[in-house]
Amino acid sequence: MSKAASDIILRPIFTEKSSTRLQGEGTDAGGHRLERIRERGVQPRPKYVFEVAPGANKIEIRQAFEAMFEGAKVTSVRTMNMRGKKRRMGRFLGRRPHWKKAIVEVAGSPIDVAQGV
């Protein structure tokens, strides 16, 4: 890994949706209710959402997360490119910048993400 971990993982994203993923409530990525999944004996894993560098790939994100939070074992990384929204400032039309989002799934107990980044 040639880049520092702080150059790859830029900031955590704390939204209502990302906090329910962390707590393991609601639905999983496929839209299934988590109560049904728990009835089958499968425990959902905590997921964390980050803004990452646009050029970072999944392997670099995994290594950066494990370097920032020692003892955390990443099971999966999902990435998506988010388009910048159009914004209006008076009569002028502008655009927010495009950015990349990563959802990191961790095995084991939840960790304090706000402390590490």
PEVEN-V871456 format. One record per residue. RES is the residue in three letters. SS is DSSP state (helix for helix, strand for strand, loop for the rest). PHI is phi in whole degrees, 0 to 359 (* if undefined). D_LAST is the distance of its C-alpha to the last C-alpha in whole Angstrom. Layout:
BEGIN
res:RES ss:SS phi:PHI d_last:D_LAST
res:RES ss:SS phi:PHI d_last:D_LAST
END
This chain:
BEGIN
res:MET ss:loop phi:* d_last:18
res:SER ss:loop phi:276 d_last:19
res:LYS ss:loop phi:267 d_last:16
res:ALA ss:loop phi:286 d_last:12
res:ALA ss:helix phi:298 d_last:10
res:SER ss:helix phi:287 d_last:8
res:ASP ss:helix phi:278 d_last:11
res:ILE ss:helix phi:267 d_last:11
res:ILE ss:strand phi:267 d_last:8
res:LEU ss:strand phi:275 d_last:8
res:ARG ss:strand phi:197 d_last:6
res:PRO ss:strand phi:281 d_last:7
res:ILE ss:loop phi:246 d_last:11
res:PHE ss:loop phi:252 d_last:13
res:THR ss:loop phi:233 d_last:16
res:GLU ss:helix phi:297 d_last:19
res:LYS ss:helix phi:293 d_last:20
res:SER ss:helix phi:290 d_last:16
res:SER ss:helix phi:286 d_last:16
res:THR ss:helix phi:289 d_last:20
res:ARG ss:helix phi:294 d_last:19
res:LEU ss:helix phi:293 d_last:16
res:GLN ss:helix phi:279 d_last:19
res:GLY ss:loop phi:76 d_last:22
res:GLU ss:loop phi:248 d_last:24
res:GLY ss:loop phi:83 d_last:26
res:THR ss:strand phi:238 d_last:27
res:ASP ss:loop phi:273 d_last:25
res:ALA ss:loop phi:295 d_last:25
res:GLY ss:loop phi:274 d_last:29
res:GLY ss:loop phi:88 d_last:30
res:HIS ss:loop phi:278 d_last:31
res:ARG ss:strand phi:292 d_last:31
res:LEU ss:helix phi:288 d_last:29
res:GLU ss:helix phi:297 d_last:32
res:ARG ss:helix phi:294 d_last:34
res:ILE ss:helix phi:293 d_last:31
res:ARG ss:helix phi:294 d_last:31
res:GLU ss:helix phi:298 d_last:35
res:ARG ss:loop phi:279 d_last:35
res:GLY ss:loop phi:93 d_last:33
res:VAL ss:loop phi:261 d_last:30
res:GLN ss:loop phi:267 d_last:26
res:PRO ss:loop phi:290 d_last:24
res:ARG ss:loop phi:265 d_last:20
res:PRO ss:loop phi:292 d_last:17
res:LYS ss:strand phi:238 d_last:15
res:TYR ss:strand phi:236 d_last:12
res:VAL ss:strand phi:248 d_last:12
res:PHE ss:strand phi:225 d_last:10
res:GLU ss:strand phi:270 d_last:11
res:VAL ss:strand phi:238 d_last:12
res:ALA ss:loop phi:297 d_last:14
res:PRO ss:loop phi:299 d_last:18
res:GLY ss:loop phi:268 d_last:19
res:ALA ss:loop phi:282 d_last:17
res:ASN ss:loop phi:257 d_last:19
res:LYS ss:helix phi:295 d_last:18
res:ILE ss:helix phi:292 d_last:19
res:GLU ss:helix phi:295 d_last:16
res:ILE ss:helix phi:295 d_last:13
res:ARG ss:helix phi:298 d_last:15
res:GLN ss:helix phi:293 d_last:14
res:ALA ss:helix phi:292 d_last:11
res:PHE ss:helix phi:295 d_last:10
res:GLU ss:helix phi:292 d_last:12
res:ALA ss:helix phi:285 d_last:11
res:MET ss:helix phi:287 d_last:8
res:PHE ss:loop phi:240 d_last:9
res:GLU ss:loop phi:297 d_last:13
res:GLY ss:loop phi:90 d_last:15
res:ALA ss:loop phi:273 d_last:14
res:LYS ss:strand phi:250 d_last:17
res:VAL ss:strand phi:278 d_last:16
res:THR ss:strand phi:263 d_last:20
res:SER ss:strand phi:205 d_last:19
res:VAL ss:strand phi:229 d_last:17
res:ARG ss:strand phi:242 d_last:19
res:THR ss:strand phi:236 d_last:18
res:MET ss:strand phi:208 d_last:20
res:ASN ss:strand phi:268 d_last:21
res:MET ss:strand phi:261 d_last:21
res:ARG ss:loop phi:283 d_last:24
res:GLY ss:loop phi:290 d_last:23
res:LYS ss:loop phi:279 d_last:25
res:LYS ss:strand phi:281 d_last:29
res:ARG ss:strand phi:230 d_last:29
res:ARG ss:strand phi:251 d_last:32
res:MET ss:strand phi:238 d_last:32
res:GLY ss:loop phi:69 d_last:36
res:ARG ss:loop phi:265 d_last:38
res:PHE ss:strand phi:261 d_last:35
res:LEU ss:strand phi:258 d_last:33
res:GLY ss:strand phi:233 d_last:30
res:ARG ss:strand phi:215 d_last:27
res:ARG ss:loop phi:284 d_last:23
res:PRO ss:loop phi:288 d_last:22
res:HIS ss:loop phi:287 d_last:21
res:TRP ss:strand phi:211 d_last:18
res:LYS ss:strand phi:245 d_last:17
res:LYS ss:strand phi:244 d_last:15
res:ALA ss:strand phi:232 d_last:14
res:ILE ss:strand phi:251 d_last:15
res:VAL ss:strand phi:252 d_last:14
res:GLU ss:strand phi:258 d_last:17
res:VAL ss:strand phi:241 d_last:16
res:ALA ss:strand phi:277 d_last:19
res:GLY ss:loop phi:98 d_last:20
res:SER ss:loop phi:279 d_last:18
res:PRO ss:loop phi:296 d_last:15
res:ILE ss:loop phi:239 d_last:12
res:ASP ss:loop phi:271 d_last:10
res:VAL ss:helix phi:284 d_last:7
res:ALA ss:helix phi:296 d_last:6
res:GLN ss:helix phi:285 d_last:6
res:GLY ss:helix phi:277 d_last:4
res:VAL ss:loop phi:265 d_last:0
END
